[in-house]
Amino acid sequence: MFLWFHKLGSPRYFYAFARIIAPWIALVCATTMAWGVYQALWVAPPDYQQGESYRIMYVHVPSAWMSMFVYMVMAVASAVYLIWHMKLAGFVAQASAPIGAVFTFLALATGSLWGKPMWGTWWVWDARLTSELVLLFLYLGYMALHEAYDNPSTGAKAAAILAIVGVVNIPIIHYSVEWWHTLHQGASVTKMGKPSMPASMLVPLLVMALSFKAFYGTVLLWRLQAKILEREYRSKWVRELLTGDKA
């Protein structure tokens, strides 16, 4: 098992693994997304307070969860890259950043669309919203810092340090509704005890969350394959892969 994980850390073996597993994760994404959207839009009942407008949560909540999840993946990969100099970990962090930025923007945009009819305004400097906006800036800062140096290795190290330092914002986002008085509602799904929503609403939400994770996994594997070919194009195995010449 240890040998398998060690080999998986090699760009060559990981590329082969990603080519096999990516289509299956994409299938999970497509299946759960289709079922989740159908349940969320046509099967789940209207909310007794918010009516039909609550349905935006089936995009907003998974996006918000993924914005934090992807950043944690990026930070852990950055730490592995800095400590053990594992090239593939650096690729994971770099490939995750744009995906996480999109999830964060989507969470902010859908939250704004929901906030207008519920709060009467598109934006408030609420603790949860503000810390989520900071997360978007961290993603953008990571990508900008990564490209700010002529030496790719220097840029990768500088960006990795930023990713690790930025982890402090994740618990702030998560606990902001408990630490400060905020307009944002508290936990409905992850609170201790019974979630404060019926199963007919909760199950589609969890399925959509799974589909978003599968989407992230699929796109990440695709981006990693492209990144590996880009960085390893001088390697013999890449030339053999592209030309079909095994000699």
C-alpha positions as a printed NumPy array, in Angstrom:
array([[  0.   ,   0.   ,   0.   ],
       [  2.815,   2.428,   0.906],
       [  4.568,   1.627,  -2.355],
       [  1.326,   2.313,  -4.26 ],
       [  0.938,   5.742,  -2.643],
       [  4.607,   6.486,  -3.246],
       [  4.262,   5.642,  -6.933],
       [  1.064,   7.688,  -7.14 ],
       [  3.102,  10.729,  -6.126],
       [  5.013,  10.408,  -9.385],
       [  3.551,  12.576, -12.185],
       [  3.833,   9.663, -14.623],
       [  1.872,   7.187, -12.519],
       [ -0.621,   9.789, -11.362],
       [ -1.324,  10.759, -14.977],
       [ -2.151,   7.153, -15.803],
       [ -4.32 ,   6.864, -12.684],
       [ -6.156,  10.116, -13.479],
       [ -6.968,   8.967, -17.021],
       [ -8.68 ,   5.902, -15.586],
       [-10.564,   7.433, -12.658],
       [-11.636,  10.817, -14.108],
       [-14.403,   9.447, -16.401],
       [-15.962,   7.557, -13.479],
       [-15.984,  10.628, -11.255],
       [-17.48 ,  12.608, -14.144],
       [-20.236,   9.991, -14.39 ],
       [-20.977,  10.377, -10.672],
       [-21.067,  14.151, -11.137],
       [-23.502,  14.012, -14.063],
       [-25.788,  11.47 , -12.388],
       [-26.   ,  13.183,  -9.004],
       [-26.3  ,  16.622, -10.583],
       [-29.237,  15.565, -12.763],
       [-31.042,  13.851,  -9.888],
       [-30.29 ,  16.682,  -7.456],
       [-31.506,  19.421,  -9.798],
       [-34.717,  17.516, -10.519],
       [-35.408,  16.953,  -6.811],
       [-34.466,  20.518,  -5.867],
       [-36.597,  22.26 ,  -8.489],
       [-39.602,  19.997,  -8.939],
       [-39.913,  17.63 ,  -5.988],
       [-38.835,  19.576,  -2.889],
       [-41.762,  21.603,  -1.461],
       [-41.725,  25.415,  -1.152],
       [-40.424,  26.829,   2.12 ],
       [-43.14 ,  28.039,   4.462],
       [-41.378,  31.408,   4.949],
       [-39.265,  32.003,   1.829],
       [-41.512,  30.348,  -0.731],
       [-39.772,  29.339,  -3.95 ],
       [-36.81 ,  31.695,  -3.501],
       [-35.115,  29.327,  -1.051],
       [-34.277,  26.96 ,  -3.929],
       [-31.196,  29.015,  -4.721],
       [-29.649,  27.368,  -1.657],
       [-29.158,  24.187,  -3.717],
       [-26.415,  26.06 ,  -5.556],
       [-25.418,  28.562,  -2.883],
       [-24.811,  26.177,   0.01 ],
       [-22.754,  23.556,  -1.902],
       [-20.739,  26.384,  -3.483],
       [-19.997,  27.869,  -0.067],
       [-19.007,  24.482,   1.317],
       [-16.769,  23.816,  -1.667],
       [-15.13 ,  27.239,  -1.454],
       [-13.767,  26.268,   1.973],
       [-13.111,  22.616,   1.123],
       [-11.059,  23.427,  -1.979],
       [ -9.027,  26.015,  -0.06 ],
       [ -8.184,  23.419,   2.6  ],
       [ -7.092,  21.001,  -0.129],
       [ -4.971,  23.768,  -1.646],
       [ -3.407,  24.659,   1.723],
       [ -2.605,  21.044,   2.625],
       [ -1.13 ,  20.428,  -0.83 ],
       [  0.94 ,  23.6  ,  -0.452],
       [  2.278,  22.404,   2.909],
       [  3.211,  19.021,   1.416],
       [  4.921,  20.799,  -1.469],
       [  6.971,  23.02 ,   0.858],
       [  7.902,  20.313,   3.368],
       [  8.527,  17.284,   1.148],
       [  9.091,  19.086,  -2.173],
       [  6.537,  16.822,  -3.852],
       [  6.029,  18.208,  -7.331],
       [  2.548,  16.71 ,  -7.713],
       [  1.331,  18.425,  -4.524],
       [  2.306,  21.758,  -6.021],
       [  0.338,  20.877,  -9.142],
       [ -2.721,  20.035,  -7.006],
       [ -2.589,  23.387,  -5.239],
       [ -2.125,  25.323,  -8.468],
       [ -4.878,  23.42 , -10.293],
       [ -7.316,  23.834,  -7.391],
       [ -7.038,  27.624,  -7.108],
       [ -9.164,  28.646, -10.138],
       [-11.803,  26.045,  -9.29 ],
       [-12.032,  27.276,  -5.714],
       [-12.229,  30.874,  -6.889],
       [-15.201,  30.005,  -9.118],
       [-16.984,  28.252,  -6.245],
       [-16.37 ,  31.259,  -3.988],
       [-17.646,  33.716,  -6.582],
       [-20.701,  31.539,  -7.15 ],
       [-21.401,  31.451,  -3.412],
       [-21.162,  35.236,  -3.203],
       [-23.261,  35.821,  -6.328],
       [-26.061,  33.435,  -5.366],
       [-26.024,  34.769,  -1.825],
       [-26.461,  38.258,  -3.198],
       [-29.373,  37.13 ,  -5.38 ],
       [-31.014,  35.574,  -2.341],
       [-30.247,  38.555,  -0.109],
       [-32.072,  41.094,  -2.261],
       [-35.617,  39.692,  -1.691],
       [-34.86 ,  38.447,   1.845],
       [-32.815,  41.336,   3.273],
       [-33.812,  44.064,   0.847],
       [-30.234,  44.641,  -0.339],
       [-27.691,  42.963,  -2.602],
       [-24.844,  43.221,  -0.114],
       [-24.167,  43.936,   3.549],
       [-20.829,  43.976,   5.334],
       [-21.913,  40.942,   7.299],
       [-19.197,  38.857,   9.024],
       [-19.948,  35.756,   6.949],
       [-20.15 ,  37.644,   3.647],
       [-17.044,  39.706,   4.342],
       [-14.913,  36.702,   5.334],
       [-16.132,  34.846,   2.218],
       [-15.092,  37.851,   0.118],
       [-11.663,  37.713,   1.78 ],
       [-11.491,  34.062,   0.718],
       [-12.058,  35.089,  -2.899],
       [ -9.206,  37.607,  -2.604],
       [ -6.974,  34.843,  -1.176],
       [ -7.677,  32.663,  -4.2  ],
       [ -6.994,  35.54 ,  -6.581],
       [ -3.89 ,  36.528,  -4.621],
       [ -2.573,  32.968,  -4.772],
       [ -2.973,  32.839,  -8.552],
       [ -1.447,  36.292,  -9.034],
       [  1.506,  35.536,  -6.766],
       [  2.127,  32.24 ,  -8.529],
       [  2.551,  34.08 , -11.837],
       [  4.408,  37.1  , -10.431],
       [  7.894,  35.545, -10.666],
       [  9.908,  34.6  , -13.713],
       [ 11.102,  31.49 , -11.866],
       [  8.095,  29.125, -11.549],
       [  9.603,  27.472,  -8.464],
       [  9.889,  30.791,  -6.631],
       [  6.322,  31.718,  -7.507],
       [  5.048,  28.329,  -6.375],
       [  6.786,  28.643,  -2.991],
       [  5.541,  32.194,  -2.41 ],
       [  1.988,  31.229,  -3.338],
       [  2.167,  28.133,  -1.112],
       [  3.108,  30.282,   1.891],
       [  0.145,  32.573,   1.205],
       [ -2.192,  29.569,   0.959],
       [ -1.029,  28.232,   4.32 ],
       [ -1.281,  31.605,   6.069],
       [ -4.755,  32.139,   4.605],
       [ -6.098,  29.023,   6.359],
       [ -6.82 ,  31.252,   9.364],
       [ -9.781,  32.643,   7.407],
       [-11.551,  29.259,   7.151],
       [-12.63 ,  28.973,  10.817],
       [-13.591,  32.649,  10.703],
       [-16.001,  31.906,   7.845],
       [-17.374,  28.809,   9.545],
       [-17.902,  30.289,  13.013],
       [-18.67 ,  33.889,  12.035],
       [-22.411,  33.428,  12.622],
       [-21.645,  32.257,  16.167],
       [-18.899,  34.715,  17.07 ],
       [-20.671,  37.87 ,  15.859],
       [-24.226,  39.142,  15.51 ],
       [-24.909,  38.63 ,  11.827],
       [-27.763,  38.716,   9.356],
       [-26.657,  35.397,   7.93 ],
       [-28.666,  32.482,   9.264],
       [-27.012,  29.895,  11.48 ],
       [-26.313,  26.26 ,  10.677],
       [-29.307,  24.29 ,   9.436],
       [-27.613,  21.079,   8.277],
       [-24.411,  20.661,  10.307],
       [-25.743,  21.649,  13.719],
       [-25.774,  19.083,  16.491],
       [-28.934,  17.031,  16.689],
       [-31.643,  17.009,  14.06 ],
       [-31.18 ,  19.352,  11.057],
       [-33.836,  22.06 ,  10.922],
       [-35.174,  21.1  ,   7.499],
       [-37.305,  18.175,   6.327],
       [-35.751,  15.245,   4.482],
       [-37.505,  16.267,   1.252],
       [-35.361,  19.427,   1.26 ],
       [-32.245,  18.055,   2.949],
       [-31.619,  15.016,   0.737],
       [-31.474,  17.01 ,  -2.551],
       [-29.115,  19.461,  -0.851],
       [-26.748,  16.682,   0.205],
       [-26.918,  15.129,  -3.272],
       [-26.068,  18.491,  -4.832],
       [-23.15 ,  18.806,  -2.412],
       [-21.914,  15.393,  -3.577],
       [-22.266,  16.414,  -7.217],
       [-20.253,  19.592,  -6.588],
       [-17.486,  17.528,  -4.979],
       [-17.514,  15.153,  -7.939],
       [-17.365,  18.149, -10.279],
       [-14.33 ,  19.45 ,  -8.42 ],
       [-12.665,  16.04 ,  -8.564],
       [-13.325,  15.705, -12.281],
       [-12.075,  19.16 , -13.24 ],
       [ -9.091,  18.842, -10.906],
       [ -8.011,  15.58 , -12.538],
       [ -8.407,  17.085, -16.005],
       [ -6.366,  20.127, -15.048],
       [ -3.707,  17.964, -13.41 ],
       [ -3.355,  15.857, -16.544],
       [ -2.852,  19.004, -18.613],
       [ -0.431,  20.456, -16.046],
       [  1.636,  17.263, -15.934],
       [  1.948,  17.145, -19.719],
       [  2.872,  20.834, -19.785],
       [  5.602,  20.504, -17.15 ],
       [  6.9  ,  17.067, -18.109],
       [  6.89 ,  17.487, -21.889],
       [ 10.641,  16.88 , -22.071],
       [ 10.331,  13.54 , -20.274],
       [ 10.738,  10.346, -22.256],
       [  7.392,   8.921, -21.095],
       [  5.517,  12.019, -22.321],
       [  7.169,  11.812, -25.736],
       [  6.229,   8.149, -25.918],
       [  2.66 ,   8.96 , -24.878],
       [  2.252,  11.703, -27.475],
       [  4.007,   9.958, -30.349],
       [  3.027,   6.373, -29.539],
       [  6.698,   5.402, -29.963],
       [  7.727,   2.866, -27.3  ],
       [ 11.238,   2.443, -28.608]])
